[in-house]
Amino acid sequence: MSKYMKSNKKSLEQFYEAHIDKVYRYFYMRCLNKSVAEDLTSECFIALAEQMDKETAMEDKTKYLYGIMRNRWNSYLREKYNLKVVYTDSIENIALAVEEDAREWSGQSLEQRVLKYIEKLPKKQREIAYQRLILKHTNKEIAAALGTDTNYVKVTFRRSLRSLERIIENSDNEVKR
């Protein structure tokens, strides 16, 4: 192994340790899926390592990484939603988004994050989703409180989950435009 490759490996390891959490949070906050966020994060660092192995001078590894993140996210969206074109921010905006996401989400519990989206549901779905997800009530408890049967609660809760998925997807699409 050449002296360049050894120093390059050490440089990549240090860079990885310094940026892994930010990259992971960036993807996780957008897709809310741990395994997808992990995959996208690893793909970014693999792409960066491959580029560094080519022995080309990289002025700013952080900007280069943000560019890779943007491209990987766009590829993921195109694959998932069969999109032809995805509107994205510039590399500088991705850097800001990573920092803003970290600040916004780090101080909030999962319940607080979910509540942000539950508030956008229709009234009946909102009531049931709030009781199930935030208050952790059972279907039977919710049915008794609302004076209805458990089947109504189950169906409405399933509908609220589908609505939440659409709301989250739409909010992600709005951010990209």
Short mmCIF file of the C-alpha atoms (twelve columns), coordinates in Angstrom:
data_MODEL
# 
_entry.id   MODEL 
# 
loop_
_atom_site.group_PDB 
_atom_site.id 
_atom_site.type_symbol 
_atom_site.label_atom_id 
_atom_site.label_alt_id 
_atom_site.label_comp_id 
_atom_site.label_asym_id 
_atom_site.label_seq_id 
_atom_site.Cartn_x 
_atom_site.Cartn_y 
_atom_site.Cartn_z 
_atom_site.pdbx_PDB_model_num 
ATOM 1   C CA . MET A 1   0.000   0.000  0.000   1 
ATOM 2   C CA . SER A 2   1.445   3.348  -0.994  1 
ATOM 3   C CA . LYS A 3   2.057   6.163  1.446   1 
ATOM 4   C CA . TYR A 4   -0.673  8.162  -0.318  1 
ATOM 5   C CA . MET A 5   -3.252  5.383  0.128   1 
ATOM 6   C CA . LYS A 6   -2.430  4.977  3.838   1 
ATOM 7   C CA . SER A 7   -2.841  8.691  4.511   1 
ATOM 8   C CA . ASN A 8   -5.940  8.736  2.336   1 
ATOM 9   C CA . LYS A 9   -7.473  5.863  4.344   1 
ATOM 10  C CA . LYS A 10  -6.775  7.614  7.635   1 
ATOM 11  C CA . SER A 11  -8.182  10.845 6.233   1 
ATOM 12  C CA . LEU A 12  -11.355 9.050  5.129   1 
ATOM 13  C CA . GLU A 13  -11.773 7.373  8.525   1 
ATOM 14  C CA . GLN A 14  -11.506 10.713 10.319  1 
ATOM 15  C CA . PHE A 15  -13.884 12.346 7.852   1 
ATOM 16  C CA . TYR A 16  -16.339 9.451  8.246   1 
ATOM 17  C CA . GLU A 17  -16.346 9.725  12.041  1 
ATOM 18  C CA . ALA A 18  -16.897 13.478 11.850  1 
ATOM 19  C CA . HIS A 19  -19.802 13.322 9.376   1 
ATOM 20  C CA . ILE A 20  -21.583 9.976  9.751   1 
ATOM 21  C CA . ASP A 21  -24.236 11.242 12.186  1 
ATOM 22  C CA . LYS A 22  -25.134 14.279 10.074  1 
ATOM 23  C CA . VAL A 23  -25.440 12.242 6.894   1 
ATOM 24  C CA . TYR A 24  -27.567 9.572  8.570   1 
ATOM 25  C CA . ARG A 25  -29.885 12.163 10.175  1 
ATOM 26  C CA . TYR A 26  -30.288 13.953 6.848   1 
ATOM 27  C CA . PHE A 27  -31.595 10.787 5.190   1 
ATOM 28  C CA . TYR A 28  -33.549 9.550  8.187   1 
ATOM 29  C CA . MET A 29  -35.443 12.816 8.595   1 
ATOM 30  C CA . ARG A 30  -36.516 12.637 4.977   1 
ATOM 31  C CA . CYS A 31  -37.537 9.001  4.675   1 
ATOM 32  C CA . LEU A 32  -38.269 8.107  8.334   1 
ATOM 33  C CA . ASN A 33  -36.944 4.619  7.627   1 
ATOM 34  C CA . LYS A 34  -33.887 3.410  9.499   1 
ATOM 35  C CA . SER A 35  -32.730 0.812  6.958   1 
ATOM 36  C CA . VAL A 36  -33.156 3.156  3.982   1 
ATOM 37  C CA . ALA A 37  -31.255 5.898  5.815   1 
ATOM 38  C CA . GLU A 38  -28.459 3.466  6.658   1 
ATOM 39  C CA . ASP A 39  -28.250 2.254  3.051   1 
ATOM 40  C CA . LEU A 40  -28.160 5.762  1.620   1 
ATOM 41  C CA . THR A 41  -25.554 6.823  4.170   1 
ATOM 42  C CA . SER A 42  -23.275 3.912  3.364   1 
ATOM 43  C CA . GLU A 43  -23.703 4.494  -0.378  1 
ATOM 44  C CA . CYS A 44  -22.551 8.088  0.080   1 
ATOM 45  C CA . PHE A 45  -19.403 7.145  1.954   1 
ATOM 46  C CA . ILE A 46  -18.607 4.331  -0.488  1 
ATOM 47  C CA . ALA A 47  -18.899 6.785  -3.382  1 
ATOM 48  C CA . LEU A 48  -16.650 9.237  -1.551  1 
ATOM 49  C CA . ALA A 49  -14.064 6.523  -0.846  1 
ATOM 50  C CA . GLU A 50  -14.092 5.435  -4.490  1 
ATOM 51  C CA . GLN A 51  -13.492 8.994  -5.602  1 
ATOM 52  C CA . MET A 52  -10.671 9.442  -3.105  1 
ATOM 53  C CA . ASP A 53  -9.072  6.190  -4.354  1 
ATOM 54  C CA . LYS A 54  -8.787  7.694  -7.818  1 
ATOM 55  C CA . GLU A 55  -6.096  9.943  -6.351  1 
ATOM 56  C CA . THR A 56  -7.755  13.100 -7.633  1 
ATOM 57  C CA . ALA A 57  -7.364  16.214 -5.555  1 
ATOM 58  C CA . MET A 58  -10.575 17.120 -3.778  1 
ATOM 59  C CA . GLU A 59  -10.733 20.740 -2.663  1 
ATOM 60  C CA . ASP A 60  -13.584 20.376 -0.196  1 
ATOM 61  C CA . LYS A 61  -14.582 16.857 0.851   1 
ATOM 62  C CA . THR A 62  -17.593 18.139 2.739   1 
ATOM 63  C CA . LYS A 63  -19.079 19.850 -0.323  1 
ATOM 64  C CA . TYR A 64  -18.298 16.782 -2.373  1 
ATOM 65  C CA . LEU A 65  -20.104 14.610 0.183   1 
ATOM 66  C CA . TYR A 66  -23.142 16.921 0.125   1 
ATOM 67  C CA . GLY A 67  -23.207 16.606 -3.655  1 
ATOM 68  C CA . ILE A 68  -23.177 12.828 -3.339  1 
ATOM 69  C CA . MET A 69  -25.964 13.032 -0.739  1 
ATOM 70  C CA . ARG A 70  -28.097 15.140 -3.065  1 
ATOM 71  C CA . ASN A 71  -27.552 12.735 -5.955  1 
ATOM 72  C CA . ARG A 72  -28.241 9.623  -3.864  1 
ATOM 73  C CA . TRP A 73  -31.425 11.154 -2.470  1 
ATOM 74  C CA . ASN A 74  -32.612 12.072 -5.974  1 
ATOM 75  C CA . SER A 75  -31.831 8.568  -7.218  1 
ATOM 76  C CA . TYR A 76  -33.739 7.060  -4.313  1 
ATOM 77  C CA . LEU A 77  -36.799 9.235  -5.020  1 
ATOM 78  C CA . ARG A 78  -36.697 8.486  -8.740  1 
ATOM 79  C CA . GLU A 79  -36.542 4.751  -8.028  1 
ATOM 80  C CA . LYS A 80  -39.216 4.795  -5.335  1 
ATOM 81  C CA . TYR A 81  -41.730 7.042  -7.081  1 
ATOM 82  C CA . ASN A 82  -40.715 6.531  -10.718 1 
ATOM 83  C CA . LEU A 83  -40.014 10.231 -11.011 1 
ATOM 84  C CA . LYS A 84  -38.307 11.573 -14.115 1 
ATOM 85  C CA . VAL A 85  -37.115 14.841 -12.578 1 
ATOM 86  C CA . VAL A 86  -36.565 15.709 -8.946  1 
ATOM 87  C CA . TYR A 87  -36.192 19.313 -7.848  1 
ATOM 88  C CA . THR A 88  -33.377 19.733 -5.382  1 
ATOM 89  C CA . ASP A 89  -31.531 22.396 -3.568  1 
ATOM 90  C CA . SER A 90  -28.000 23.441 -4.239  1 
ATOM 91  C CA . ILE A 91  -25.140 21.817 -2.355  1 
ATOM 92  C CA . GLU A 92  -25.003 24.752 0.054   1 
ATOM 93  C CA . ASN A 93  -28.704 24.322 0.828   1 
ATOM 94  C CA . ILE A 94  -28.163 20.642 1.569   1 
ATOM 95  C CA . ALA A 95  -25.461 21.600 4.056   1 
ATOM 96  C CA . LEU A 96  -27.900 23.987 5.733   1 
ATOM 97  C CA . ALA A 97  -30.668 21.377 5.663   1 
ATOM 98  C CA . VAL A 98  -28.441 18.879 7.446   1 
ATOM 99  C CA . GLU A 99  -27.718 21.379 10.205  1 
ATOM 100 C CA . GLU A 100 -31.343 22.538 10.493  1 
ATOM 101 C CA . ASP A 101 -32.652 18.969 10.653  1 
ATOM 102 C CA . ALA A 102 -30.190 18.115 13.369  1 
ATOM 103 C CA . ARG A 103 -31.231 21.136 15.437  1 
ATOM 104 C CA . GLU A 104 -34.958 20.715 14.816  1 
ATOM 105 C CA . TRP A 105 -35.230 17.004 15.479  1 
ATOM 106 C CA . SER A 106 -32.607 16.462 18.161  1 
ATOM 107 C CA . GLY A 107 -34.604 18.296 20.803  1 
ATOM 108 C CA . GLN A 108 -37.872 16.516 20.050  1 
ATOM 109 C CA . SER A 109 -39.187 13.153 21.143  1 
ATOM 110 C CA . LEU A 110 -40.734 10.791 18.632  1 
ATOM 111 C CA . GLU A 111 -44.188 11.711 19.945  1 
ATOM 112 C CA . GLN A 112 -43.508 15.403 19.323  1 
ATOM 113 C CA . ARG A 113 -42.373 14.642 15.775  1 
ATOM 114 C CA . VAL A 114 -45.458 12.526 15.063  1 
ATOM 115 C CA . LEU A 115 -47.768 15.117 16.619  1 
ATOM 116 C CA . LYS A 116 -46.651 17.634 13.998  1 
ATOM 117 C CA . TYR A 117 -48.219 15.410 11.331  1 
ATOM 118 C CA . ILE A 118 -51.193 14.139 13.355  1 
ATOM 119 C CA . GLU A 119 -52.437 17.722 13.623  1 
ATOM 120 C CA . LYS A 120 -52.916 17.753 9.830   1 
ATOM 121 C CA . LEU A 121 -55.303 14.778 9.809   1 
ATOM 122 C CA . PRO A 122 -59.103 15.048 9.496   1 
ATOM 123 C CA . LYS A 123 -60.865 15.345 12.863  1 
ATOM 124 C CA . LYS A 124 -61.907 11.691 13.467  1 
ATOM 125 C CA . GLN A 125 -58.599 10.289 12.205  1 
ATOM 126 C CA . ARG A 126 -56.736 12.853 14.308  1 
ATOM 127 C CA . GLU A 127 -58.646 11.846 17.461  1 
ATOM 128 C CA . ILE A 128 -57.955 8.161  17.027  1 
ATOM 129 C CA . ALA A 129 -54.346 8.542  15.855  1 
ATOM 130 C CA . TYR A 130 -53.616 10.810 18.820  1 
ATOM 131 C CA . GLN A 131 -55.048 8.334  21.297  1 
ATOM 132 C CA . ARG A 132 -53.250 5.343  19.707  1 
ATOM 133 C CA . LEU A 133 -49.862 6.892  18.944  1 
ATOM 134 C CA . ILE A 134 -49.447 9.530  21.627  1 
ATOM 135 C CA . LEU A 135 -51.563 8.350  24.549  1 
ATOM 136 C CA . LYS A 136 -50.932 4.646  23.740  1 
ATOM 137 C CA . HIS A 137 -54.569 3.674  24.309  1 
ATOM 138 C CA . THR A 138 -55.865 0.340  23.042  1 
ATOM 139 C CA . ASN A 139 -58.581 0.071  20.386  1 
ATOM 140 C CA . LYS A 140 -60.988 -1.082 23.089  1 
ATOM 141 C CA . GLU A 141 -60.238 1.971  25.282  1 
ATOM 142 C CA . ILE A 142 -60.665 4.343  22.360  1 
ATOM 143 C CA . ALA A 143 -63.938 2.707  21.312  1 
ATOM 144 C CA . ALA A 144 -65.286 3.048  24.847  1 
ATOM 145 C CA . ALA A 145 -64.231 6.713  25.060  1 
ATOM 146 C CA . LEU A 146 -65.827 7.542  21.689  1 
ATOM 147 C CA . GLY A 147 -68.911 5.399  22.239  1 
ATOM 148 C CA . THR A 148 -68.296 3.279  19.138  1 
ATOM 149 C CA . ASP A 149 -67.123 -0.240 18.313  1 
ATOM 150 C CA . THR A 150 -63.528 -1.451 17.956  1 
ATOM 151 C CA . ASN A 151 -63.890 -2.186 14.224  1 
ATOM 152 C CA . TYR A 152 -64.587 1.497  13.581  1 
ATOM 153 C CA . VAL A 153 -61.475 2.390  15.582  1 
ATOM 154 C CA . LYS A 154 -59.317 -0.144 13.693  1 
ATOM 155 C CA . VAL A 155 -60.475 1.015  10.261  1 
ATOM 156 C CA . THR A 156 -60.158 4.691  11.109  1 
ATOM 157 C CA . PHE A 157 -56.700 4.145  12.583  1 
ATOM 158 C CA . ARG A 158 -55.560 2.330  9.419   1 
ATOM 159 C CA . ARG A 159 -56.906 5.202  7.340   1 
ATOM 160 C CA . SER A 160 -55.104 7.703  9.542   1 
ATOM 161 C CA . LEU A 161 -51.822 5.842  9.014   1 
ATOM 162 C CA . ARG A 162 -52.302 5.962  5.236   1 
ATOM 163 C CA . SER A 163 -53.155 9.660  5.486   1 
ATOM 164 C CA . LEU A 164 -50.044 10.251 7.588   1 
ATOM 165 C CA . GLU A 165 -47.912 8.568  4.910   1 
ATOM 166 C CA . ARG A 166 -49.347 10.887 2.247   1 
ATOM 167 C CA . ILE A 167 -48.900 13.956 4.450   1 
ATOM 168 C CA . ILE A 168 -45.264 13.086 5.136   1 
ATOM 169 C CA . GLU A 169 -44.558 12.369 1.463   1 
ATOM 170 C CA . ASN A 170 -46.202 15.644 0.424   1 
ATOM 171 C CA . SER A 171 -44.268 17.621 3.017   1 
ATOM 172 C CA . ASP A 172 -41.021 16.070 1.698   1 
ATOM 173 C CA . ASN A 173 -41.976 17.001 -1.864  1 
ATOM 174 C CA . GLU A 174 -42.769 20.583 -0.812  1 
ATOM 175 C CA . VAL A 175 -39.331 20.917 0.788   1 
ATOM 176 C CA . LYS A 176 -37.628 19.827 -2.454  1 
ATOM 177 C CA . ARG A 177 -39.342 22.407 -4.622  1 
# 
